[in-house]
Amino acid sequence: MKIFSELGIRSSHMFIIIAAGVLVVNVDSQICGRAPVIYNRVFTDKAVVEDALVTKTGIATKLGCLEVCGRSLAVVCTAFVFNKQQQQCKIYKHSLNQLTQVTETGSVGFAILEEATCPAPPPLPNGTVTYTSVVIGSTATYSCDADYHFFGLSQSSVCETTRAWNGFNGSCRQVFFYNITPPSGPTRDISVPGLVTAGWKIEAIGTPLDSPRFYFNLMHDNNRIIAFHMDVRFNFGDVINTVVINSFTGYWGREDSYQPSFPFAPDQQFNLTILVTDNGFELTVDGQWHATREHSINAAVITAIRIDDACIYQSVKMFY
């Protein structure tokens, strides 16, 4: 009886009878040929189960690439792979598009193929990626670091048959800012990273300096459009302790002035919240003082926050 020296397999084990017909195990090839496209079922021939030499030798030597081919369909092969970590047989089918775990008793597998995998998913600046596997079909999920928010279409990526990660679309952009120092010039701009719509909110904690006034603008980055202008006047011209709210769209709009219960004072910290609604802006200072301003232009034009050098901000936070 001939023995194949590479694996020590007796020729009597080269033909395995199953319901679909006679299958042939080809140990001569060291490389997998055409990717399998179909298979009927895993063979569970008792003779194979009882002969531990086949499995043990295959696992130990890692030689060759075993293909199980139907005699009547010689071009259709199924490649069995032994996963050492899981101690289970696995099978590749349908051109490696899907990995199906083989659990039937008697499956014979050999550690001669690596599972089709992708490299580690690419990193995300200012974010992290979480994944449990890099085999084809695996999913990686991205999340943003503290003080950053995700903007994009998809936070997940899939390891595809091309062995590349695809599907992720977006980036992490900063939305929380702390200890904003006075600008070197008269003003400083903070980028608004995403679209401003109803429900968008900004919270600013600041301390006015001993100055006649300070302002807080929500504007388009070219400063030709100011969707929201809050001008806090302590002693400016003939105006004392007044909050002026306005907008600029090529010209200044109607000026709304608020004097009663003036909520600001030099060197006294305040907490300003501005909420965008369908109709306009809602202002709250220290949870007590309130004011509103209707939209003069679509809030979606807002791309920047402009502050001046008359107020120091401990934090500016945007919520989406």
Backbone bond lengths (Angstrom), bond angles and torsions (degrees), N, CA, C in turn:
res aa  C-N    CA-C-N  psi(-1)  N-CA   C-N-CA  omega(-1)  CA-C   N-CA-C  phi
1 M - - - 1.469 - - 1.522 108.22 -
2 K 1.316 116.48 123.78 1.453 120.44 -175.84 1.528 111.29 -70.32
3 I 1.316 116.36 139.59 1.463 121.40 176.35 1.517 107.85 -116.76
4 F 1.355 116.97 129.60 1.463 121.30 177.01 1.522 107.61 -78.11
5 S 1.349 115.26 115.99 1.470 119.99 -171.50 1.517 112.46 -65.28
6 E 1.359 118.53 -29.68 1.463 119.06 -176.12 1.521 111.64 -61.52
7 L 1.346 116.20 -41.97 1.454 119.27 -175.13 1.513 112.45 -119.65
8 G 1.325 118.34 -5.64 1.450 120.32 -177.75 1.508 111.49 67.62
9 I 1.360 117.68 34.78 1.456 121.36 -178.28 1.521 109.01 -98.57
10 R 1.288 118.00 128.45 1.448 122.23 178.24 1.529 109.56 -73.87
11 S 1.341 114.36 147.77 1.457 118.49 -176.29 1.511 112.46 -63.43
12 S 1.343 117.00 -22.14 1.459 119.71 179.47 1.514 112.24 -64.89
13 H 1.339 116.07 -16.14 1.461 119.89 -179.18 1.518 111.96 -98.87
14 M 1.343 117.41 9.88 1.449 119.10 -176.00 1.522 112.47 -86.02
15 F 1.309 118.42 -11.19 1.445 121.63 178.41 1.522 108.80 -122.25
16 I 1.302 116.17 124.37 1.458 121.34 -176.11 1.508 108.14 -120.45
17 I 1.339 116.02 124.19 1.451 120.57 -175.65 1.527 109.41 -89.98
18 I 1.345 117.35 126.91 1.459 121.63 172.62 1.520 108.38 -135.80
19 A 1.328 115.10 176.52 1.459 119.86 -174.52 1.524 111.85 -61.10
20 A 1.329 116.95 -33.23 1.459 120.01 -175.77 1.518 111.94 -77.07
21 G 1.329 118.88 -10.65 1.455 120.79 -178.86 1.495 111.22 134.81
22 V 1.312 116.56 -156.66 1.461 122.07 -178.14 1.522 108.36 -96.69
23 L 1.332 115.98 125.74 1.458 120.97 176.36 1.521 109.20 -107.59
24 V 1.299 115.86 146.24 1.453 121.46 -178.18 1.507 109.08 -115.70
25 V 1.331 116.81 130.01 1.456 121.44 175.85 1.517 107.59 -93.85
26 N 1.303 116.63 117.22 1.456 122.04 -177.22 1.514 109.77 -100.50
27 V 1.325 118.19 107.46 1.463 120.90 -178.72 1.513 111.05 -100.27
28 D 1.336 118.09 1.68 1.462 119.88 -178.20 1.522 111.44 -74.55
29 S 1.351 116.34 -32.09 1.454 119.48 -176.58 1.524 110.43 -81.05
30 Q 1.336 116.00 133.54 1.464 121.24 177.20 1.529 111.02 -94.99
31 I 1.317 117.54 -4.64 1.460 121.47 -176.69 1.516 108.47 -132.22
32 C 1.346 116.63 137.97 1.455 119.32 176.93 1.517 109.32 -64.85
33 G 1.316 115.26 137.66 1.448 119.16 178.88 1.512 110.70 -88.90
34 R 1.318 116.33 -134.71 1.453 121.05 -178.28 1.530 110.55 -59.19
35 A 1.319 115.44 137.31 1.466 118.61 -179.32 1.517 109.67 -63.51
36 P 1.326 117.77 140.69 1.466 120.25 -178.31 1.518 111.26 -65.64
37 V 1.305 115.04 146.96 1.456 119.60 179.19 1.522 112.16 -116.88
38 I 1.348 117.27 -28.84 1.463 119.37 177.12 1.518 109.07 -144.12
39 Y 1.305 116.91 161.39 1.460 121.53 167.20 1.520 107.16 -156.74
40 N 1.336 115.58 152.85 1.461 119.63 -176.58 1.511 112.13 -89.21
41 R 1.306 116.12 -55.95 1.454 118.40 175.79 1.511 108.70 -166.13
42 V 1.316 116.88 164.46 1.458 121.20 -179.35 1.514 109.10 -73.90
43 F 1.308 115.65 136.75 1.468 117.90 179.50 1.526 110.28 -73.59
44 T 1.317 116.76 142.44 1.464 122.55 -178.45 1.523 109.70 -134.72
45 D 1.299 115.13 38.46 1.458 119.64 -177.87 1.513 110.53 -61.82
46 K 1.324 117.42 129.98 1.461 121.53 -175.50 1.523 112.01 -61.83
47 A 1.294 117.07 -33.80 1.462 119.27 -179.93 1.521 110.82 -62.60
48 V 1.321 115.49 -36.01 1.466 119.17 178.72 1.516 110.15 -70.34
49 V 1.322 117.11 -41.56 1.460 120.94 -179.85 1.529 110.35 -59.28
50 E 1.307 116.29 -41.36 1.457 120.27 -173.78 1.514 112.90 -78.40
51 D 1.320 116.82 -17.80 1.452 119.64 -178.64 1.527 109.16 -97.14
52 A 1.334 116.62 91.55 1.470 121.23 -177.45 1.515 111.83 -69.62
53 L 1.349 117.39 -17.33 1.457 120.68 -177.30 1.524 111.16 -59.85
54 V 1.320 116.91 -38.34 1.456 120.33 -177.29 1.527 110.49 -62.70
55 T 1.326 116.20 -52.15 1.464 119.92 -177.87 1.526 111.48 -66.68
56 K 1.311 117.83 -47.74 1.463 120.85 -176.46 1.516 111.14 -61.87
57 T 1.323 116.96 -44.11 1.457 119.82 -178.98 1.520 111.17 -65.60
58 G 1.323 115.87 -42.86 1.453 119.12 -179.86 1.511 112.47 -62.16
59 I 1.324 116.46 -40.92 1.465 119.89 -179.23 1.513 110.70 -69.77
60 A 1.308 116.80 -39.66 1.457 120.49 -175.63 1.519 112.09 -71.72
61 T 1.336 117.16 -40.59 1.458 119.33 -173.32 1.516 113.55 -89.12
62 K 1.340 117.68 -25.11 1.463 122.06 -179.34 1.531 111.44 54.78
63 L 1.314 116.83 34.80 1.454 120.23 -176.86 1.519 110.86 -93.22
64 G 1.328 114.95 145.25 1.438 121.14 167.74 1.507 114.89 67.24
65 C 1.300 114.09 -173.96 1.453 120.81 177.63 1.511 107.19 -135.31
66 L 1.319 117.64 107.69 1.448 120.68 -177.88 1.520 109.95 -75.97
67 E 1.304 116.49 131.12 1.443 122.41 175.54 1.514 108.63 -121.54
68 V 1.301 116.64 133.93 1.459 121.24 176.51 1.522 106.81 -105.35
69 C 1.317 116.67 113.26 1.453 120.50 -173.60 1.517 110.44 -122.53
70 G 1.323 115.10 139.38 1.458 119.17 174.33 1.523 109.92 -73.63
71 R 1.318 116.82 135.99 1.459 119.79 -178.05 1.522 110.43 -61.95
72 S 1.329 116.58 -37.75 1.453 119.25 -179.56 1.520 112.78 -78.38
73 L 1.336 116.66 -17.62 1.460 121.78 177.41 1.523 108.16 -128.55
74 A 1.303 115.15 69.76 1.458 119.55 -170.76 1.519 113.12 -65.04
75 V 1.321 117.74 -21.60 1.460 119.35 -178.27 1.517 112.04 -85.95
76 V 1.330 116.70 -8.41 1.463 120.42 -179.06 1.514 108.66 -100.78
77 C 1.325 116.65 111.94 1.465 121.65 -175.48 1.519 110.70 -122.33
78 T 1.300 114.67 152.70 1.457 121.14 176.13 1.521 107.89 -122.84
79 A 1.323 117.37 122.84 1.460 121.76 -177.02 1.520 109.63 -97.55
80 F 1.336 116.67 122.48 1.458 122.19 178.58 1.521 109.12 -97.07
81 V 1.309 116.21 137.50 1.458 121.70 -178.38 1.514 109.17 -130.21
82 F 1.322 116.63 133.95 1.458 120.19 177.94 1.518 109.22 -94.38
83 N 1.330 115.34 124.26 1.461 121.65 178.95 1.524 108.22 -93.66
84 K 1.334 116.26 109.09 1.466 119.88 -174.13 1.526 111.45 -66.78
85 Q 1.336 116.85 -35.93 1.463 119.14 -179.03 1.522 111.25 -63.09
86 Q 1.316 116.27 -45.65 1.453 120.79 -177.17 1.516 112.25 -90.09
87 Q 1.349 116.51 -11.24 1.462 121.15 -177.55 1.532 110.81 54.54
88 Q 1.329 114.85 45.35 1.454 120.64 -179.95 1.515 110.04 -139.25
89 C 1.326 114.07 153.03 1.449 118.87 172.88 1.521 109.18 -79.15
90 K 1.323 115.50 146.28 1.453 120.79 173.30 1.520 108.08 -133.47
91 I 1.296 114.73 162.32 1.453 119.63 -175.95 1.523 109.47 -135.48
92 Y 1.325 116.27 136.28 1.454 121.07 174.78 1.526 108.31 -99.52
93 K 1.320 115.69 133.68 1.461 118.75 178.56 1.525 109.45 -144.15
94 H 1.305 115.52 171.83 1.458 122.34 178.71 1.525 111.39 51.34
95 S 1.295 117.01 55.51 1.468 123.09 176.41 1.519 111.91 55.36
96 L 1.302 116.53 37.39 1.467 123.78 176.84 1.529 112.52 66.58
97 N 1.328 117.61 13.93 1.465 118.85 179.38 1.516 112.35 -73.44
98 Q 1.322 116.56 -24.61 1.458 118.99 -177.17 1.525 108.81 -138.83
99 L 1.287 116.48 135.90 1.460 122.37 178.42 1.522 108.00 -104.31
100 T 1.326 115.84 117.77 1.457 120.31 -177.59 1.517 109.30 -110.87
101 Q 1.324 116.68 124.93 1.457 120.09 -179.46 1.526 110.12 -74.65
102 V 1.314 115.99 133.35 1.451 122.09 179.76 1.519 108.15 -102.40
103 T 1.310 117.20 118.95 1.466 120.65 -176.31 1.513 112.59 -119.09
104 E 1.349 117.37 -3.08 1.454 119.23 -177.69 1.523 111.43 -62.17
105 T 1.308 116.69 140.01 1.454 121.50 176.77 1.520 109.43 -60.51
106 G 1.312 115.26 135.73 1.449 119.19 177.13 1.504 114.02 96.38
107 S 1.336 118.93 -5.04 1.452 119.70 177.05 1.518 109.78 -62.81
108 V 1.286 116.41 134.11 1.459 120.60 -179.15 1.511 108.32 -107.87
109 G 1.311 117.26 121.73 1.451 119.92 -179.37 1.513 111.03 -128.08
110 F 1.333 115.98 159.65 1.450 120.50 -177.73 1.524 109.21 -137.49
111 A 1.307 117.33 138.02 1.461 121.97 -179.53 1.516 109.11 -79.49
112 I 1.328 115.51 69.06 1.451 119.57 -176.26 1.529 112.08 -123.24
113 L 1.310 116.53 -3.21 1.459 121.04 176.53 1.516 109.02 -130.95
114 E 1.311 117.23 140.99 1.452 120.27 170.68 1.524 108.15 -86.50
115 E 1.327 116.31 146.14 1.446 119.41 175.35 1.526 108.86 -64.11
116 A 1.323 115.69 141.54 1.455 119.78 177.92 1.520 108.98 -62.97
117 T 1.312 117.05 120.65 1.464 120.97 -174.29 1.517 111.00 -133.22
118 C 1.315 115.00 163.14 1.459 123.47 170.90 1.522 108.32 -102.34
119 P 1.311 118.24 159.97 1.471 118.66 168.61 1.519 109.55 -66.05
120 A 1.306 116.93 173.76 1.468 119.71 176.94 1.523 109.19 -57.63
121 P 1.334 118.10 140.39 1.465 119.63 -179.37 1.529 110.76 -60.66
122 P 1.319 116.98 147.21 1.474 119.73 -177.35 1.517 111.61 -64.43
123 P 1.325 117.28 149.93 1.475 120.26 179.12 1.516 111.02 -72.23
124 L 1.321 114.98 163.99 1.465 122.48 177.02 1.520 108.29 -118.66
125 P 1.330 119.16 118.09 1.466 120.27 177.31 1.523 110.82 -54.78
126 N 1.317 116.08 132.46 1.465 123.56 -179.80 1.524 112.29 62.17
127 G 1.331 115.99 28.67 1.455 120.69 178.97 1.509 111.05 -153.70
128 T 1.321 115.98 -178.87 1.456 122.25 179.10 1.524 108.92 -132.27
129 V 1.331 115.47 157.78 1.453 121.06 177.80 1.522 108.37 -121.84
130 T 1.330 116.45 137.03 1.461 122.87 -179.43 1.521 109.08 -120.81
131 Y 1.338 115.81 129.94 1.460 120.03 176.97 1.520 108.59 -156.17
132 T 1.322 116.14 154.92 1.461 120.89 -178.94 1.510 112.31 -111.63
133 S 1.326 117.89 -11.70 1.454 121.01 -177.75 1.516 109.31 -156.36
134 V 1.334 115.66 158.13 1.464 120.57 176.39 1.529 110.57 -120.31
135 V 1.339 117.87 14.62 1.461 119.71 176.56 1.520 109.16 -75.08
136 I 1.334 115.65 158.81 1.451 120.13 -179.03 1.529 110.28 -57.10
137 G 1.333 114.95 133.58 1.460 121.03 -176.95 1.507 113.66 97.79
138 S 1.331 117.42 -10.52 1.468 120.43 179.81 1.529 110.60 -71.49
139 T 1.330 114.99 157.00 1.464 121.22 -179.77 1.524 110.05 -120.30
140 A 1.316 116.09 135.81 1.469 123.02 173.24 1.522 108.22 -111.30
141 T 1.322 116.37 136.51 1.465 121.42 -178.27 1.525 109.64 -116.41
142 Y 1.313 115.85 133.63 1.463 121.97 -178.15 1.529 110.46 -105.20
143 S 1.326 115.74 145.33 1.464 121.97 174.79 1.519 108.27 -141.90
144 C 1.315 115.73 158.78 1.469 120.62 -175.22 1.520 111.07 -97.56
145 D 1.334 115.23 152.59 1.456 121.59 176.34 1.530 109.79 -67.80
146 A 1.323 114.44 167.70 1.463 119.86 174.80 1.526 109.51 -57.73
147 D 1.313 116.92 144.11 1.460 125.32 -179.92 1.525 112.89 77.53
148 Y 1.345 116.92 4.19 1.463 120.60 178.42 1.530 108.97 -123.64
149 H 1.327 115.36 155.50 1.464 121.33 179.71 1.523 108.59 -130.24
150 F 1.350 115.36 145.48 1.465 119.25 -179.55 1.521 110.85 -83.93
151 F 1.323 115.71 132.18 1.451 122.37 175.04 1.521 107.93 -125.82
152 G 1.316 116.98 123.18 1.459 120.00 -179.86 1.509 111.70 157.57
153 L 1.338 115.30 -169.89 1.459 121.79 -174.74 1.516 113.29 -97.74
154 S 1.327 117.83 -28.75 1.463 119.31 -175.11 1.521 110.22 -150.86
155 Q 1.353 115.82 133.85 1.463 121.55 178.31 1.523 112.17 -101.47
156 S 1.325 117.67 12.78 1.460 119.95 -178.99 1.520 110.51 -128.79
157 S 1.328 114.55 157.44 1.453 121.93 179.94 1.519 107.93 -137.49
158 V 1.327 117.12 145.44 1.459 122.37 -176.82 1.523 109.76 -118.10
159 C 1.327 115.78 136.07 1.466 121.75 174.38 1.535 107.46 -75.93
160 E 1.325 117.09 111.39 1.449 121.32 -175.05 1.527 111.56 -96.95
161 T 1.322 116.25 174.48 1.464 120.96 -176.21 1.520 112.24 -64.87
162 T 1.326 116.99 -17.55 1.470 120.33 175.08 1.520 111.81 -76.93
163 R 1.344 116.01 0.31 1.464 123.54 -176.21 1.525 111.48 62.65
164 A 1.300 115.58 35.14 1.463 122.55 175.93 1.520 108.61 -129.49
165 W 1.334 116.21 150.01 1.462 122.10 177.95 1.517 108.79 -87.60
166 N 1.318 115.77 127.77 1.458 120.53 -179.06 1.523 110.64 -138.60
167 G 1.317 115.55 155.67 1.461 121.51 176.34 1.511 113.99 115.32
168 F 1.340 117.45 -27.62 1.469 119.12 -178.85 1.520 109.57 -70.24
169 N 1.328 115.76 138.32 1.457 120.71 179.39 1.521 108.96 -150.51
170 G 1.315 117.79 106.67 1.455 120.32 177.93 1.516 112.31 153.99
171 S 1.315 115.36 -174.48 1.460 121.60 -179.47 1.523 109.30 -155.96
172 C 1.320 115.39 163.63 1.467 122.23 176.80 1.520 108.65 -102.25
173 R 1.318 116.33 126.02 1.461 120.42 -178.13 1.532 109.71 -125.50
174 Q 1.299 114.75 146.48 1.455 119.77 -175.35 1.524 110.91 -71.35
175 V 1.338 115.88 132.77 1.469 121.66 178.22 1.529 112.24 -126.31
176 F 1.332 117.57 -13.73 1.467 121.29 176.50 1.526 108.18 -113.93
177 F 1.334 116.55 129.49 1.467 122.31 -179.45 1.522 108.22 -126.93
178 Y 1.327 115.90 143.56 1.454 120.56 -175.55 1.533 110.99 -130.42
179 N 1.352 114.69 151.26 1.462 122.19 173.98 1.528 111.23 47.27
180 I 1.315 114.33 60.25 1.463 120.39 -178.40 1.522 108.54 -79.16
181 T 1.291 114.71 111.96 1.464 119.95 -177.08 1.524 110.26 -73.15
182 P 1.320 117.36 155.64 1.468 119.49 177.72 1.526 110.20 -57.69
183 P 1.305 118.45 139.75 1.468 120.52 -179.43 1.512 111.50 -65.38
184 S 1.333 114.67 153.04 1.469 118.72 178.48 1.519 110.59 -69.33
185 G 1.310 116.94 -27.77 1.455 121.62 174.50 1.512 109.72 -103.58
186 P 1.314 117.26 -163.30 1.472 119.67 -177.51 1.527 113.10 -73.73
187 T 1.331 118.04 -21.69 1.461 119.66 -177.00 1.531 110.64 -137.62
188 R 1.337 114.45 165.08 1.458 121.44 175.16 1.523 108.59 -143.79
189 D 1.328 115.50 138.91 1.459 121.01 -179.43 1.527 110.84 -109.87
190 I 1.327 115.43 140.14 1.459 122.87 173.91 1.518 107.35 -116.93
191 S 1.322 116.58 125.91 1.454 120.70 -176.45 1.524 111.33 -69.07
192 V 1.327 115.98 137.06 1.459 122.68 171.92 1.531 106.26 -95.80
193 P 1.331 119.04 109.77 1.466 120.34 -166.35 1.519 116.47 -78.78
194 G 1.331 118.14 -18.66 1.459 120.06 -175.92 1.513 112.14 -131.05
195 L 1.306 115.08 173.76 1.458 121.24 -177.50 1.526 110.85 -67.20
196 V 1.321 115.94 132.34 1.461 122.28 178.24 1.525 108.53 -91.12
197 T 1.325 115.71 117.25 1.458 121.80 177.74 1.526 108.49 -133.08
198 A 1.326 116.44 178.65 1.459 120.68 177.70 1.528 109.95 -56.94
199 G 1.317 116.01 132.56 1.460 121.99 -176.63 1.509 113.27 103.00
200 W 1.329 117.07 -17.40 1.463 120.61 176.90 1.517 109.36 -67.36
201 K 1.327 116.54 140.08 1.464 120.45 -176.00 1.521 109.48 -139.10
202 I 1.309 114.54 146.43 1.466 120.75 174.35 1.524 108.47 -127.98
203 E 1.316 114.79 139.02 1.466 120.82 177.50 1.523 108.05 -125.34
204 A 1.311 116.65 122.09 1.465 122.42 -178.49 1.523 109.79 -122.40
205 I 1.313 115.80 126.24 1.464 122.02 174.66 1.516 107.30 -109.51
206 G 1.330 116.04 117.99 1.455 119.67 -175.67 1.508 113.12 -141.81
207 T 1.332 114.49 170.75 1.467 121.80 178.26 1.522 108.19 -133.24
208 P 1.333 118.71 112.06 1.469 120.51 179.32 1.533 110.84 -66.07
209 L 1.305 115.79 142.69 1.459 120.32 173.20 1.537 108.78 -83.99
210 D 1.306 115.43 173.52 1.466 120.47 179.02 1.527 107.77 -77.03
211 S 1.315 115.08 83.66 1.466 121.39 -173.88 1.521 108.15 -140.38
212 P 1.329 118.58 157.89 1.471 119.73 -179.00 1.526 113.32 -63.86
213 R 1.347 118.20 -26.09 1.463 119.74 -174.70 1.534 109.66 -164.90
214 F 1.346 115.95 164.42 1.461 121.72 165.40 1.519 107.59 -150.26
215 Y 1.325 116.17 159.21 1.461 118.28 -178.96 1.528 110.93 -135.34
216 F 1.330 113.42 165.01 1.464 121.92 -178.66 1.524 106.89 -141.04
217 N 1.355 117.24 116.48 1.460 121.46 -174.84 1.529 111.75 -116.98
218 L 1.322 115.20 142.39 1.465 122.48 166.46 1.524 105.41 -112.27
219 M 1.343 115.84 116.81 1.462 117.11 -166.91 1.525 111.58 -145.11
220 H 1.325 114.96 170.60 1.448 121.42 167.88 1.523 106.90 -80.75
221 D 1.342 116.47 149.71 1.466 118.55 -168.04 1.523 114.55 -66.27
222 N 1.316 118.71 -13.11 1.462 117.90 177.07 1.531 112.64 -89.16
223 N 1.351 116.36 0.36 1.474 124.16 177.57 1.522 112.75 63.97
224 R 1.336 117.72 9.98 1.451 119.26 175.44 1.522 110.95 -83.66
225 I 1.338 115.06 -16.70 1.454 120.26 178.54 1.522 108.29 -127.84
226 I 1.307 117.39 122.23 1.456 123.19 175.09 1.520 106.69 -117.66
227 A 1.322 116.11 105.11 1.462 119.64 -177.11 1.520 111.62 -71.58
228 F 1.345 115.74 -28.81 1.469 120.31 -179.40 1.518 108.65 -147.26
229 H 1.318 116.37 127.43 1.469 122.47 -179.54 1.524 108.26 -129.81
230 M 1.335 116.29 116.99 1.468 121.19 174.78 1.527 108.22 -112.44
231 D 1.298 115.39 119.03 1.472 122.10 -177.48 1.523 107.72 -116.01
232 V 1.333 116.55 111.59 1.460 121.91 -179.70 1.527 107.93 -96.27
233 R 1.322 116.52 115.24 1.457 121.66 -174.67 1.530 109.97 -113.09
234 F 1.329 114.25 112.72 1.468 119.63 176.04 1.531 110.29 -81.55
235 N 1.315 115.18 -46.35 1.475 120.51 -179.00 1.523 107.08 -159.85
236 F 1.326 115.33 78.62 1.468 120.74 -174.42 1.519 108.53 -122.61
237 G 1.331 115.70 111.40 1.459 120.64 -175.22 1.516 109.26 64.46
238 D 1.301 115.39 -124.48 1.464 119.37 178.09 1.525 111.68 -102.08
239 V 1.363 117.23 14.14 1.465 121.43 -178.33 1.523 109.07 -105.03
240 I 1.319 117.53 127.98 1.460 122.52 -177.66 1.535 108.80 -126.60
241 N 1.351 114.30 133.65 1.480 121.97 175.04 1.540 111.99 44.92
242 T 1.317 113.95 63.18 1.460 120.79 -177.87 1.526 109.80 -137.12
243 V 1.340 116.38 138.60 1.461 121.83 172.42 1.522 107.33 -100.07
244 V 1.334 116.32 121.74 1.458 122.27 179.15 1.529 108.21 -109.44
245 I 1.326 116.54 128.14 1.463 121.65 179.02 1.523 108.21 -119.34
246 N 1.347 115.20 134.57 1.448 119.16 -175.80 1.529 108.96 -155.60
247 S 1.322 116.71 -175.54 1.462 123.35 175.12 1.520 107.86 -148.77
248 F 1.342 114.46 159.28 1.464 119.38 -178.41 1.521 108.87 -134.94
249 T 1.327 116.49 120.07 1.467 121.41 179.10 1.530 109.45 -131.56
250 G 1.327 114.34 49.90 1.457 120.75 -173.43 1.516 110.77 102.08
251 Y 1.321 115.51 -20.59 1.467 123.63 174.32 1.522 106.48 -156.68
252 W 1.341 115.52 155.89 1.456 119.78 179.70 1.525 109.84 -73.56
253 G 1.319 114.70 141.95 1.454 120.09 179.56 1.514 111.75 -89.76
254 R 1.321 114.86 -157.82 1.461 120.01 179.79 1.526 109.23 -70.02
255 E 1.331 116.17 134.40 1.469 121.57 -178.61 1.526 109.72 -92.79
256 D 1.354 115.56 121.41 1.461 120.66 174.83 1.523 108.79 -100.85
257 S 1.313 117.11 125.73 1.462 121.74 -178.09 1.526 110.39 -114.98
258 Y 1.325 114.73 137.37 1.471 121.24 -179.47 1.522 108.35 -128.13
259 Q 1.337 116.72 121.29 1.455 121.51 179.78 1.531 113.51 -116.21
260 P 1.327 118.63 -42.31 1.475 117.43 -176.48 1.526 111.51 -60.19
261 S 1.309 115.78 142.87 1.476 123.47 178.84 1.521 111.47 53.85
262 F 1.307 117.11 43.05 1.472 122.66 179.95 1.529 109.54 -52.01
263 P 1.364 118.98 120.82 1.470 120.42 -167.84 1.526 115.47 -94.25
264 F 1.329 118.94 1.43 1.468 120.85 -174.43 1.524 111.11 -111.31
265 A 1.341 115.31 153.83 1.467 121.73 175.45 1.522 107.70 -153.59
266 P 1.335 118.02 142.75 1.460 120.38 177.53 1.534 111.24 -56.34
267 D 1.326 115.79 139.82 1.472 123.19 177.42 1.528 112.90 64.42
268 Q 1.334 117.73 15.87 1.460 120.93 177.97 1.530 109.07 -117.85
269 Q 1.340 116.11 122.40 1.465 120.98 -176.21 1.525 111.32 -65.93
270 F 1.321 116.19 142.49 1.464 121.96 177.56 1.528 109.36 -130.59
271 N 1.315 115.81 160.96 1.460 122.95 175.68 1.526 107.60 -123.67
272 L 1.321 115.43 107.70 1.457 122.14 -177.37 1.528 109.81 -102.70
273 T 1.337 116.90 128.28 1.460 121.91 174.95 1.519 108.95 -120.42
274 I 1.330 115.91 130.38 1.461 121.63 176.30 1.516 107.29 -121.85
275 L 1.323 116.57 121.15 1.457 122.65 179.55 1.520 109.24 -112.13
276 V 1.326 116.25 130.30 1.465 121.04 176.42 1.520 108.46 -88.36
277 T 1.321 116.52 128.00 1.467 122.39 176.81 1.525 109.01 -116.38
278 D 1.315 115.67 178.65 1.466 119.05 177.23 1.528 111.21 -63.32
279 N 1.320 116.54 -29.01 1.468 120.27 -174.33 1.519 113.84 -97.92
280 G 1.339 117.83 -25.81 1.454 118.46 -176.36 1.512 112.25 174.23
281 F 1.328 115.55 -142.33 1.461 122.83 -177.75 1.529 109.43 -117.92
282 E 1.326 115.54 139.75 1.455 121.34 173.39 1.518 108.75 -116.21
283 L 1.361 116.56 124.68 1.463 122.59 -178.37 1.513 110.10 -106.64
284 T 1.341 113.80 140.32 1.458 120.10 172.66 1.519 107.59 -137.88
285 V 1.322 116.83 134.73 1.463 122.04 176.74 1.518 107.95 -121.14
286 D 1.326 114.97 121.70 1.462 122.84 179.30 1.525 112.09 55.40
287 G 1.304 116.49 28.04 1.458 121.30 176.24 1.510 114.93 71.20
288 Q 1.340 118.29 7.83 1.467 120.55 -174.97 1.522 112.86 -126.24
289 W 1.319 116.65 -47.31 1.469 119.82 -176.63 1.520 109.13 -84.97
290 H 1.346 117.18 134.09 1.459 121.14 -175.77 1.525 110.41 -131.50
291 A 1.340 114.04 147.97 1.463 120.28 174.20 1.527 107.69 -155.10
292 T 1.329 116.02 158.31 1.463 120.79 178.39 1.525 109.82 -131.60
293 R 1.338 114.33 157.42 1.476 120.42 176.01 1.520 107.49 -149.62
294 E 1.339 117.14 125.75 1.445 119.99 -179.94 1.534 110.23 -73.77
295 H 1.320 115.65 158.37 1.459 120.92 178.51 1.529 110.70 -68.23
296 S 1.306 115.63 135.53 1.468 120.43 169.86 1.524 110.07 -104.42
297 I 1.353 115.90 -11.76 1.457 122.47 178.46 1.523 106.98 -157.74
298 N 1.301 117.53 156.56 1.466 121.51 -179.67 1.526 110.39 -57.81
299 A 1.333 116.12 128.77 1.472 120.37 -178.09 1.527 112.70 -63.95
300 A 1.331 117.91 -15.59 1.465 120.97 179.52 1.520 112.64 -63.35
301 V 1.328 117.87 -15.16 1.470 119.74 179.11 1.522 111.61 -75.02
302 I 1.326 117.40 -14.57 1.470 120.58 -175.91 1.522 110.08 -67.66
303 T 1.313 116.90 123.74 1.466 122.68 178.14 1.519 113.00 -127.98
304 A 1.342 117.42 -5.43 1.459 119.35 -176.49 1.517 111.18 -155.44
305 I 1.326 115.18 155.18 1.462 123.67 171.28 1.520 106.50 -109.10
306 R 1.313 117.21 129.61 1.467 119.73 177.62 1.521 109.20 -115.13
307 I 1.337 115.04 127.71 1.459 121.96 176.28 1.523 108.38 -121.92
308 D 1.331 115.81 158.37 1.471 118.23 178.96 1.519 109.87 -109.53
309 D 1.323 115.62 -179.41 1.467 120.94 -173.24 1.520 113.52 -86.33
310 A 1.345 117.48 11.76 1.460 120.29 -179.28 1.525 112.26 -97.57
311 C 1.333 116.92 6.60 1.461 120.03 179.07 1.525 109.10 -148.14
312 I 1.322 116.50 136.44 1.465 122.50 176.12 1.528 108.24 -101.39
313 Y 1.343 116.12 133.03 1.465 120.42 -177.23 1.527 110.64 -109.41
314 Q 1.331 114.27 123.18 1.458 119.57 176.36 1.532 110.91 -73.25
315 S 1.338 116.41 -30.95 1.459 120.06 176.20 1.513 110.09 -162.11
316 V 1.310 115.00 150.50 1.465 123.03 171.64 1.525 105.36 -134.54
317 K 1.337 117.30 121.56 1.456 121.01 -176.37 1.518 110.16 -127.54
318 M 1.333 114.80 135.55 1.466 121.15 177.20 1.523 108.65 -111.71
319 F 1.328 116.89 137.25 1.456 122.44 -177.83 1.530 108.94 -121.51
320 Y 1.342 114.39 130.40 1.463 120.91 179.87 1.526 110.42 -112.45
